[in-house]
Amino acid sequence: MKNIKDIIYVIGHKNPDTDSICSVIAYAELKKRLGYNAIPVRLGEINRETDFVLKHFGVSVPIEITNVKAQVSDLNFDIVNTASPDISVRTAWMIMNRNNIKTLPVVDDNKRFLGLVTLSDITEKYMDITEDNIIANSKTPLHNIVDTLKGKVVQGSEEDFHTSGKVLIAAAPPEEMAPFIQNGDIVITGNRADSQYNAIENGANCIIITCGGQASKEVLELAGRRGCVVIETNIDTYTAARLINQSIPISYLMTKE
């Protein structure tokens, strides 16, 4: 027996006569015995002759349907991947690549449609980033940065993350970094404790320690007093600087209109 859940309606012509009604009853019965979920139906009222025949043989009158036009319930809909507006650009990119799609609908917690993000949106925005405070402008959450950089927060929390959005690398000697660091900046640094300490002293809201480096007890204590978030990651400094903009939420670049 075939396992077919869809209903097959067997139907004749409009204003059916006895031949039409008997034919659909017989053919529907054949389809049932072949394993299909077939139902005989009619388009219109039966005449007196047909009524007599069906009553004589004890056969039920087929149900009447008003039309056979396609309805929404008859259509096949693709099951699409959707995304939350706060997921990172990098996560959206990975979803698209994994599922071989170029468009990702963005929905809220109630599955209400908010917008679309496409591969073109991602590549265009990524290639055209000129804002030095895009992390702040896009309201990027801390967990997006942590996920994108495959890091961990060793000091601070989401509530402490009040960044200006400007990102810089502590490449110069610590004593020469002060003019470049402003309150609320994100500073990417290696394992030099003096660079880490100096960045916090000069107002950094978040420091990212790369290459598997770890913050010293003194650095963590200062960060705690200053409300600075400290992230540690095993990736290198260049990769961290390259990836951090991929942590912005897709709501910032999705098409809404």
C-alpha positions in Angstrom: 0.0 0.0 0.0 1.3 3.5 -0.8 1.6 5.9 2.1 0.1 9.0 0.6 -1.5 11.5 2.9 -2.8 14.0 0.2 -6.5 13.7 -0.7 -7.3 13.0 -4.3 -10.7 14.3 -5.4 -12.3 12.3 -8.2 -14.7 14.5 -10.1 -16.9 14.5 -13.2 -18.4 17.3 -15.2 -20.8 20.1 -14.0 -24.5 19.3 -13.6 -23.6 15.6 -13.3 -25.8 12.9 -14.7 -25.9 9.2 -13.5 -22.9 8.2 -15.7 -20.8 11.0 -14.3 -21.7 10.2 -10.7 -21.2 6.4 -11.0 -17.9 6.9 -12.8 -16.4 9.0 -10.1 -17.6 6.6 -7.4 -16.1 3.6 -9.2 -12.8 5.3 -10.0 -12.4 6.6 -6.5 -13.0 3.1 -5.1 -10.3 1.8 -7.5 -7.8 4.5 -6.3 -8.5 3.6 -2.7 -7.8 -0.1 -3.4 -4.5 1.0 -5.0 -3.5 2.8 -1.8 -4.6 6.4 -2.5 -6.7 8.6 -0.3 -9.4 9.2 -3.0 -12.8 10.7 -2.4 -15.6 10.9 -5.0 -17.1 14.4 -5.3 -19.6 16.2 -7.6 -19.9 19.6 -9.1 -23.6 20.3 -8.8 -26.9 18.7 -7.7 -27.7 15.2 -8.7 -30.9 14.6 -10.7 -33.8 12.4 -9.7 -32.6 9.4 -11.8 -29.2 9.4 -10.1 -30.8 9.8 -6.7 -32.9 6.7 -7.3 -30.0 4.7 -8.5 -27.8 5.5 -5.5 -30.6 4.8 -3.0 -31.4 1.5 -4.8 -27.8 0.3 -4.4 -27.3 1.8 -1.0 -24.5 4.1 -2.1 -23.9 7.5 -0.5 -24.2 10.6 -2.6 -20.7 12.1 -3.2 -20.1 15.3 -1.4 -20.5 18.5 -3.4 -17.6 21.0 -3.9 -18.2 24.5 -5.3 -15.0 24.8 -7.4 -11.6 23.2 -8.1 -9.5 26.3 -8.2 -6.2 26.2 -6.5 -6.3 27.6 -2.9 -3.5 28.7 -0.6 -3.8 25.4 1.3 -3.0 23.6 -2.0 0.3 25.4 -2.6 3.7 24.0 -1.7 5.8 26.4 0.3 9.5 26.3 0.7 10.6 26.0 4.3 13.2 28.8 4.6 15.9 29.5 7.1 15.2 32.6 9.2 17.4 34.7 11.4 17.1 36.8 14.5 18.0 40.5 13.9 20.8 40.4 16.5 22.9 37.6 15.1 26.2 38.6 13.7 27.1 39.2 10.1 29.5 36.3 10.3 26.8 33.9 11.6 24.5 35.0 8.8 27.2 34.4 6.3 27.8 30.9 7.6 24.1 30.1 7.6 23.9 31.1 3.9 27.0 29.2 2.9 25.9 26.1 4.8 22.4 26.1 3.2 23.5 27.4 -0.2 21.2 30.4 -0.1 21.7 34.0 -1.0 18.8 35.6 1.0 18.0 35.3 4.7 14.6 36.6 6.1 15.0 38.3 9.4 12.2 37.8 11.9 11.5 38.7 15.5 10.6 36.4 18.4 7.1 36.1 17.1 8.2 35.1 13.6 7.1 38.5 12.3 9.0 39.5 9.2 11.4 42.5 9.8 13.5 42.5 6.6 15.9 40.7 4.4 19.7 40.3 4.4 21.4 39.1 1.3 25.0 38.1 0.4 25.2 41.4 -1.6 24.2 43.4 1.5 27.0 41.7 3.6 29.8 42.0 1.0 28.9 45.5 0.0 28.7 46.7 3.6 31.9 44.9 4.6 33.8 46.3 1.7 32.5 49.8 2.2 32.9 50.2 6.0 34.3 53.7 6.6 32.8 54.3 10.1 35.4 54.0 12.8 32.6 53.6 15.4 30.4 51.0 13.6 30.4 48.7 16.6 28.6 51.5 18.6 26.4 52.7 15.7 25.2 49.2 15.0 24.5 48.5 18.7 26.6 45.4 18.5 26.1 43.2 21.7 29.2 42.0 23.5 28.3 38.3 23.0 28.5 38.8 19.2 32.1 40.0 19.5 32.9 37.1 21.8 31.3 34.5 19.5 33.0 36.0 16.4 36.4 36.0 17.9 35.9 32.6 19.6 36.9 34.3 22.9 35.8 34.4 26.5 35.0 37.2 28.8 37.3 37.1 31.9 36.2 40.4 33.3 33.0 42.4 33.0 29.6 41.7 31.4 27.1 42.9 28.8 26.0 45.6 31.2 29.6 47.0 31.4 29.9 47.2 27.6 29.4 50.9 26.7 31.8 51.3 23.9 32.4 54.3 21.6 32.7 51.7 18.9 36.2 52.8 17.8 38.7 49.9 17.5 42.4 50.3 17.6 45.4 48.0 18.0 48.0 48.6 20.7 50.9 48.3 18.4 53.0 51.3 19.6 54.9 51.3 22.9 52.5 51.8 25.8 53.8 55.3 26.7 53.0 56.4 23.2 49.4 55.0 23.0 47.7 57.6 25.2 47.0 60.2 22.5 45.2 57.6 20.4 42.9 56.0 23.1 39.7 57.7 24.1 37.0 56.8 26.6 34.9 53.9 25.5 37.3 52.5 22.9 38.0 48.9 22.1 41.7 48.1 22.2 43.1 44.9 20.7 46.4 44.0 22.4 48.8 41.1 22.7 50.1 39.6 26.0 52.0 42.7 27.1 50.6 43.5 30.6 51.9 47.1 30.3 49.9 47.7 27.1 46.8 46.2 28.6 47.2 48.3 31.8 47.8 51.4 29.8 44.8 50.9 27.6 42.5 50.6 30.7 44.2 53.6 32.4 43.4 55.7 29.3 39.7 54.9 29.3 39.3 51.8 27.1 35.9 50.2 27.7 37.0 46.8 26.3 40.4 45.2 25.7 40.8 42.1 23.6 43.9 40.0 24.5 45.0 37.9 21.5 47.3 35.0 20.7 46.2 33.1 23.8 47.5 35.7 26.2 46.0 36.1 29.6 45.3 39.1 31.8 47.3 39.4 35.0 45.7 39.8 38.4 46.6 43.5 38.4 45.1 44.1 35.0 41.8 42.3 36.0 41.6 44.3 39.2 42.1 47.6 37.4 39.5 46.6 34.7 37.1 45.7 37.5 37.5 49.2 39.1 37.2 51.0 35.8 34.2 48.9 34.4 36.3 47.6 31.5 35.5 44.4 29.8 38.4 42.0 29.2 38.2 39.3 26.5 40.8 36.6 25.8 41.1 34.8 22.5 43.5 32.4 20.9 43.3 34.0 17.5 46.1 36.4 16.4 45.9 40.2 16.5 45.5 40.6 12.7 42.7 38.1 12.5 40.9 39.7 15.5 41.1 43.2 13.9 39.8 41.7 10.6 36.9 39.8 12.1 35.6 42.2 14.7 33.5 44.2 12.2 31.8 40.9 11.3 30.3 40.8 14.7 27.8 43.6 13.9 24.2 42.5 14.0 22.4 41.9 10.7 19.7 44.4 11.6 22.2 47.1 10.9 22.5 46.2 7.2 19.3 44.3 6.4 16.9 45.7 3.8 13.7 47.0 5.5 11.9 48.8 2.7 
